[in-house]
Amino acid sequence: QRVLLPQGYPESVSPDYLRYQCWDSVQALCSTLLGALATRAVLQAMGVGDSAATVTGATLTWVLR
């Protein structure tokens, strides 16, 4: 609680702060997951992990992205 909630909670914030903080944390988690999935998709499209992929193909995919 000391990490997520402000000093003096609950007297120091508005009554809806806890609900706001929960949704803000969910949004941050979703944003992080989205970034990780997007990076994974770009790397896969470039051929990372595919032994048949060529450097030229990876470069073209990156430029077209």
SULDAGI-V227760 format. One record per backbone hydrogen bond with DSSP energy under -0.5 kcal/mol. NH is the residue of the N-H (numbers start at 1). CO is the residue of the C=O. Records with the same first field share a line. If there is no record, write none. Layout:
BEGIN
NH = CO, CO
END
This chain:
BEGIN
5 = 1
9 = 6
11 = 8
12 = 8
13 = 10
17 = 14
20 = 16
21 = 17
22 = 18
23 = 19
24 = 20
25 = 21
26 = 22
27 = 23
28 = 24
29 = 25
30 = 26
31 = 27
32 = 28
33 = 29
34 = 30
35 = 31
36 = 32
37 = 33
38 = 34
39 = 35
40 = 36
41 = 37
42 = 38
43 = 39
44 = 40
45 = 41
46 = 42
47 = 44
48 = 43
50 = 47
51 = 49
53 = 50
58 = 54
59 = 55
60 = 56
61 = 57
62 = 58
63 = 59
64 = 60
65 = 61
END
